[in-house]
């Protein structure tokens, strides 16, 4: 598991150094790929990751590797935040003419005193 985590980290580092290339892609497929990688993380054994994507493609223009990296970071943050027995949900959906990815966890959230320091 730790070897896989290192391989994923190296892939993400590689993706970060390559130039951004906008192409037409399926956001639901990017999310499903990111969830598959995140499920390899040892923390995902204790905290299941549920993934919901629509049946039809969510076609957008973007960089698949950069989007996958962003979603993976959100999933890893959620795995860090969730309490024992909790779970993580990742959803891709259409909202009018927009497509969006939502990552949620059952963790306690951010302390109100820390909210002002987020950004």
Backbone as CSV, one residue per row, in Angstrom:
resi,resn,N_x,N_y,N_z,CA_x,CA_y,CA_z,C_x,C_y,C_z
1,UNK,0.822,-1.198,0.000,0.000,0.000,0.000,0.866,1.263,0.000
2,UNK,1.933,1.229,0.786,2.793,2.407,0.839,3.563,2.588,-0.470
3,UNK,3.914,1.468,-1.121,4.552,1.563,-2.425,3.617,2.200,-3.431
4,UNK,2.343,1.794,-3.411,1.353,2.381,-4.312,1.190,3.870,-4.043
5,UNK,1.184,4.232,-2.778,1.056,5.647,-2.420,2.225,6.451,-2.993
6,UNK,3.438,5.899,-2.931,4.602,6.585,-3.492,4.477,6.718,-5.010
7,UNK,3.998,5.672,-5.666,3.820,5.711,-7.119,2.807,6.791,-7.482
8,UNK,1.691,6.846,-6.765,0.675,7.874,-7.026,1.258,9.256,-6.818
9,UNK,2.031,9.439,-5.737,2.642,10.745,-5.469,3.566,11.142,-6.621
10,UNK,4.360,10.188,-7.121,5.266,10.504,-8.248,4.477,10.868,-9.504
11,UNK,3.376,10.148,-9.762,2.544,10.481,-10.916,1.955,11.882,-10.784
12,UNK,1.499,12.215,-9.588,0.947,13.553,-9.376,2.015,14.623,-9.536
13,UNK,3.221,14.358,-9.039,4.314,15.311,-9.207,4.647,15.502,-10.681
14,UNK,4.638,14.402,-11.439,4.880,14.495,-12.875,3.796,15.322,-13.560
15,UNK,2.541,15.068,-13.202,1.434,15.801,-13.819,1.539,17.293,-13.539
16,UNK,2.054,17.640,-12.369,2.168,19.035,-11.984,3.215,19.770,-12.822
17,UNK,4.233,19.060,-13.300,5.315,19.723,-14.032,5.054,19.817,-15.530
18,UNK,4.091,19.065,-16.037,3.842,19.126,-17.484,2.952,20.331,-17.799
19,UNK,3.094,20.872,-19.006,2.271,22.028,-19.369,0.774,21.659,-19.429
20,UNK,-0.065,22.620,-19.088,-1.505,22.412,-19.128,-1.949,22.253,-20.577
21,UNK,-2.755,21.224,-20.813,-3.266,20.979,-22.158,-4.781,20.816,-22.076
22,UNK,-5.508,21.805,-22.576,-6.965,21.740,-22.554,-7.464,20.855,-23.680
23,UNK,-8.254,19.862,-23.300,-8.864,18.968,-24.274,-10.298,18.712,-23.839
24,UNK,-11.072,18.149,-24.729,-12.426,17.755,-24.380,-12.331,16.441,-23.594
25,UNK,-13.006,16.385,-22.443,-12.920,15.201,-21.598,-14.237,14.971,-20.877
26,UNK,-14.363,13.787,-20.308,-15.544,13.423,-19.532,-15.208,13.593,-18.052
27,UNK,-15.793,14.589,-17.406,-15.519,14.875,-16.000,-15.892,13.697,-15.104
28,UNK,-16.950,12.977,-15.451,-17.353,11.811,-14.664,-16.270,10.734,-14.698
29,UNK,-15.635,10.575,-15.833,-14.555,9.587,-15.962,-13.333,10.013,-15.145
30,UNK,-13.014,11.307,-15.170,-11.897,11.824,-14.375,-12.156,11.562,-12.894
31,UNK,-13.383,11.829,-12.434,-13.728,11.591,-11.032,-13.613,10.108,-10.697
32,UNK,-14.144,9.251,-11.536,-14.085,7.806,-11.288,-12.632,7.323,-11.205
33,UNK,-11.763,7.843,-12.080,-10.342,7.477,-12.036,-9.698,7.945,-10.731
34,UNK,-9.997,9.175,-10.318,-9.428,9.709,-9.079,-9.889,8.888,-7.876
35,UNK,-11.154,8.525,-7.846,-11.683,7.714,-6.741,-11.000,6.348,-6.723
36,UNK,-10.795,5.754,-7.890,-10.108,4.458,-7.956,-8.705,4.546,-7.367
37,UNK,-7.993,5.613,-7.674,-6.653,5.800,-7.108,-6.720,6.046,-5.599
38,UNK,-7.649,6.869,-5.153,-7.763,7.180,-3.728,-8.130,5.944,-2.915
39,UNK,-8.877,5.040,-3.514,-9.254,3.801,-2.806,-8.059,2.904,-2.534
40,UNK,-6.927,3.139,-3.194,-5.706,2.388,-2.935,-5.009,2.856,-1.660
41,UNK,-5.347,4.047,-1.200,-4.744,4.601,0.014,-5.179,3.775,1.224
42,UNK,-4.273,3.463,2.141,-4.637,2.674,3.317,-5.786,3.274,4.134
43,UNK,-5.919,4.587,4.159,-7.005,5.215,4.927,-8.373,4.865,4.358
44,UNK,-8.432,4.522,3.069,-9.713,4.222,2.429,-10.292,2.886,2.896
45,UNK,-9.472,2.047,3.515,-9.998,0.789,4.066,-10.921,1.058,5.241
46,UNK,-10.558,2.026,6.071,-11.371,2.356,7.240,-12.495,3.332,6.911
47,UNK,-12.348,4.050,5.815,-13.326,5.076,5.432,-13.693,4.881,3.966
48,UNK,-14.777,4.197,3.687,-15.127,3.946,2.289,-15.374,5.236,1.504
49,UNK,-15.017,5.187,0.234,-15.265,6.311,-0.667,-16.372,5.890,-1.620
50,UNK,-17.487,6.591,-1.570,-18.613,6.318,-2.453,-18.551,7.295,-3.619
51,UNK,-18.784,6.797,-4.812,-18.692,7.625,-6.013,-20.008,7.554,-6.780
52,UNK,-20.550,8.704,-7.137,-21.793,8.767,-7.923,-21.546,9.649,-9.138
53,UNK,-21.726,9.059,-10.305,-21.579,9.801,-11.557,-22.791,9.509,-12.426
54,UNK,-23.167,10.471,-13.249,-24.319,10.235,-14.127,-24.001,9.196,-15.195
55,UNK,-25.061,8.628,-15.743,-24.905,7.619,-16.800,-24.325,8.223,-18.073
56,UNK,-24.705,9.453,-18.355,-24.221,10.084,-19.591,-22.958,10.900,-19.289
57,UNK,-22.102,11.078,-20.281,-20.850,11.815,-20.063,-21.100,13.276,-19.682
58,UNK,-20.208,13.811,-18.871,-20.200,15.240,-18.536,-19.016,15.848,-19.292
59,UNK,-19.245,16.210,-20.532,-18.164,16.669,-21.398,-17.827,18.126,-21.084
60,UNK,-16.541,18.337,-20.780,-16.036,19.684,-20.506,-14.702,19.854,-21.222
61,UNK,-14.184,21.066,-21.209,-12.848,21.337,-21.718,-11.948,21.551,-20.511
62,UNK,-10.841,20.812,-20.432,-9.942,20.951,-19.295,-8.723,20.073,-19.457
63,UNK,-7.891,20.065,-18.446,-6.702,19.225,-18.396,-7.017,18.061,-17.468
64,UNK,-7.165,16.879,-18.016,-7.584,15.713,-17.234,-6.634,15.426,-16.079
65,UNK,-5.319,15.530,-16.311,-4.358,15.235,-15.245,-4.435,16.261,-14.118
66,UNK,-4.559,17.528,-14.470,-4.653,18.569,-13.441,-5.947,18.434,-12.645
67,UNK,-7.048,18.137,-13.328,-8.322,17.939,-12.628,-8.268,16.713,-11.721
68,UNK,-7.654,15.640,-12.207,-7.528,14.426,-11.396,-6.704,14.715,-10.145
69,UNK,-5.630,15.485,-10.299,-4.795,15.850,-9.149,-5.599,16.657,-8.133
70,UNK,-6.387,17.612,-8.605,-7.192,18.434,-7.699,-8.209,17.577,-6.944
71,UNK,-8.879,16.670,-7.665,-9.877,15.800,-7.024,-9.197,14.858,-6.034
72,UNK,-8.037,14.315,-6.389,-7.309,13.440,-5.467,-6.943,14.179,-4.180
73,UNK,-6.508,15.419,-4.321,-6.187,16.214,-3.125,-7.418,16.402,-2.251
74,UNK,-8.564,16.674,-2.858,-9.803,16.811,-2.084,-10.163,15.494,-1.394
75,UNK,-10.011,14.384,-2.103,-10.325,13.084,-1.519,-9.382,12.754,-0.366
76,UNK,-8.086,13.018,-0.528,-7.130,12.749,0.546,-7.403,13.649,1.753
77,UNK,-7.759,14.900,1.521,-8.122,15.791,2.625,-9.351,15.259,3.351
78,UNK,-10.327,14.782,2.595,-11.539,14.225,3.206,-11.204,12.986,4.029
79,UNK,-10.318,12.129,3.512,-9.918,10.937,4.260,-9.207,11.318,5.556
80,UNK,-8.450,12.404,5.527,-7.783,12.888,6.742,-8.787,13.424,7.761
81,UNK,-9.856,14.026,7.272,-10.807,14.719,8.154,-11.873,13.809,8.748
82,UNK,-12.153,12.700,8.102,-13.271,11.859,8.514,-12.901,11.050,9.766
83,UNK,-13.863,10.911,10.658,-13.651,10.168,11.902,-13.764,8.671,11.643
84,UNK,-13.316,7.893,12.598,-13.378,6.423,12.482,-14.813,5.994,12.176
85,UNK,-14.950,5.144,11.168,-16.272,4.680,10.779,-17.001,5.618,9.838
86,UNK,-16.419,6.773,9.562,-17.053,7.736,8.666,-16.839,7.352,7.220
87,UNK,-17.352,8.177,6.338,-17.226,7.887,4.912,-17.038,9.158,4.112
88,UNK,-16.617,8.965,2.871,-16.377,10.059,1.924,-17.265,9.809,0.714
89,UNK,-17.872,10.884,0.197,-18.708,10.804,-1.001,-18.150,11.750,-2.064
90,UNK,-18.070,11.249,-3.282,-17.636,12.063,-4.411,-18.704,11.955,-5.494
91,UNK,-19.135,13.111,-5.984,-20.222,13.151,-6.955,-19.853,14.071,-8.111
92,UNK,-20.167,13.641,-9.314,-20.067,14.509,-10.493,-21.482,14.693,-10.997
93,UNK,-21.839,15.928,-11.322,-23.205,16.181,-11.787,-23.254,17.404,-12.692
94,UNK,-24.338,17.476,-13.418,-24.619,18.610,-14.296,-25.482,19.599,-13.520
95,UNK,-25.127,20.867,-13.590,-25.914,21.920,-12.958,-26.181,22.977,-14.027
96,UNK,-27.281,22.822,-14.745,-27.570,23.725,-15.866,-26.545,23.514,-16.961
97,UNK,-25.832,24.583,-17.319,-24.810,24.457,-18.352,-23.422,24.229,-17.754
98,UNK,-23.374,23.926,-16.468,-22.105,23.676,-15.775,-22.031,22.233,-15.303
99,UNK,-20.823,21.731,-15.203,-20.579,20.423,-14.594,-19.797,20.687,-13.315
100,UNK,-20.070,19.883,-12.274,-19.359,20.099,-11.019,-19.029,18.785,-10.345
101,UNK,-17.990,18.844,-9.539,-17.584,17.723,-8.701,-17.747,18.177,-7.258
102,UNK,-18.372,17.324,-6.459,-18.560,17.607,-5.031,-17.907,16.475,-4.246
103,UNK,-17.046,16.827,-3.286,-16.439,15.849,-2.381,-16.888,16.209,-0.979
104,UNK,-17.519,15.245,-0.297,-18.040,15.464,1.052,-17.537,14.359,1.972
105,UNK,-17.422,14.681,3.251,-17.074,13.655,4.228,-17.930,13.845,5.470
106,UNK,-17.936,12.854,6.328,-18.743,12.907,7.547,-17.925,13.387,8.742
107,UNK,-16.820,14.072,8.469,-15.989,14.627,9.542,-16.699,15.766,10.247
108,UNK,-16.087,16.242,11.319,-16.714,17.277,12.148,-16.671,18.660,11.518
109,UNK,-15.869,18.849,10.494,-15.800,20.160,9.849,-14.715,21.030,10.455
110,UNK,-14.668,22.252,9.996,-13.650,23.198,10.435,-14.184,23.969,11.629
111,UNK,-13.332,24.120,12.631,-13.713,24.892,13.809,-14.034,26.336,13.401
112,UNK,-15.122,26.904,13.942,-15.497,28.273,13.574,-14.340,29.278,13.733
113,UNK,-13.529,29.111,14.743,-12.405,30.031,14.963,-11.361,29.959,13.849
114,UNK,-11.302,28.825,13.149,-10.321,28.644,12.083,-10.828,29.083,10.700
115,UNK,-12.126,29.303,10.564,-12.699,29.656,9.257,-12.084,30.902,8.661
116,UNK,-11.821,31.910,9.480,-11.291,33.174,8.960,-9.857,33.029,8.455
117,UNK,-9.154,31.968,8.844,-7.770,31.781,8.420,-7.637,30.921,7.172
118,UNK,-8.753,30.419,6.635,-8.676,29.505,5.499,-8.044,30.140,4.274
119,UNK,-8.473,31.332,3.941,-7.972,31.951,2.723,-7.222,33.212,3.052
